[in-house]
Amino acid sequence: MKKIFAFLFACVALVSGMATGAESDADANETELLVVMYHHVSERKNLLNKYVITPEELESDMAYLQKNGYESVLPSQLRRGEIPKKPVMITFDDGFLSTYKYALPILQKYAMTGVCAVVGSLVQEYTDTPNTVSDCAYMNRDTVKKLRDSGVFEIACHTYDMHSLGERKGCAKKQSESENEYRTVLTQDLTQFNTLYQEITGTGTDIIAFPYGEYSEATVNIAASCGYSVMLTCDEKINILPKEKESPLILGRFNRPHGISSQEFFEKITSR
């Protein structure tokens, strides 16, 4: 009888070990994706804040990522399953001209790529009324196309004209709106953006960054119905990429503020 119990115990231990091993293998196959969110880059000290950093800080970040084995990845690569061992996605919101002026050459220098989320109405405004002098100028149609054609950046929708705070926060639903009203308004805006982008580049985009990080399940569903499959939020988290392709892919991001070193910033967010 003792031999029988010993045999059964050994079988249970073996099965348990196999299960634990399978779980370990599964965990080992999961890929963590760090997504960093930048906004404006400026040399003017009076503009520096939570959303505005210096060119030197940006270059320091790229050098840190390269030195620590990170490889940049684009949404198109995620869709194709081309994921490096230690991926990072570098994103720039709002479409400031500084992305073209500073970020493009810095990313090129360090063999990095990025995503730039532009606001359609601002692109059109700066096309109709050119302004490359203001430190807070936005890109126009020509600059957006040059950025996309560089091969370094992919362009994301930051809505056509919902980048504002008021009764509606970004592209979120107003409290006074019905679900149908919200669907109509957001669909029109996102469609208008892609129409503009197709006029500029001849292609559409399936990447969207929600202004101010405001979104809901309804926002995601409407954006997906408009063809957007990669969605950038302001949820501060490290993303665990699914083993199988997931659509839509909703990614959290960490905002990079001015005033701290690259090492301090990256160690703080990756130690969570």
Stockholm file with secondary structure:
# STOCKHOLM 1.0

chainA/1-272         MKKIFAFLFACVALVSGMATGAESDADANETELLVVMYHHVSERKNLLNKYVITPEELESDMAYLQKNGYESVLPSQLRRGEIPKKPVMITFDDGFLSTYKYALPILQKYAMTGVCAVVGSLVQEYTDTPNTVSDCAYMNRDTVKKLRDSGVFEIACHTYDMHSLGERKGCAKKQSESENEYRTVLTQDLTQFNTLYQEITGTGTDIIAFPYGEYSEATVNIAASCGYSVMLTCDEKINILPKEKESPLILGRFNRPHGISSQEFFEKITSR
#=GR chainA/1-272 SS CHHHHHHHHHHHHHHHHHHHHHHHHHHHHCEEEEEEEECEECSCGGGCBTTEECHHHHHHHHHHHHHTTCEECCHHHHHHTCCCSSEEEEEEEETBHHIIIIIHHHHHHTTCCEEEEECHHHHHHHHHSCCCSSTTCBCCHHHHHHHHHTSSEEEEECCSSCCCBSSSBTTCCCTTCCHHHHHHHHHHHHHHHHHHHHHHHSSCCCEEECGGGCCCHHHHHHHHHTTCCEEECCCCCCEEECSSCCSSEEECCEECCSSSCHHHHHHHHHTC
#=GC SS_cons         CHHHHHHHHHHHHHHHHHHHHHHHHHHHHCEEEEEEEECEECSCGGGCBTTEECHHHHHHHHHHHHHTTCEECCHHHHHHTCCCSSEEEEEEEETBHHIIIIIHHHHHHTTCCEEEEECHHHHHHHHHSCCCSSTTCBCCHHHHHHHHHTSSEEEEECCSSCCCBSSSBTTCCCTTCCHHHHHHHHHHHHHHHHHHHHHHHSSCCCEEECGGGCCCHHHHHHHHHTTCCEEECCCCCCEEECSSCCSSEEECCEECCSSSCHHHHHHHHHTC
//
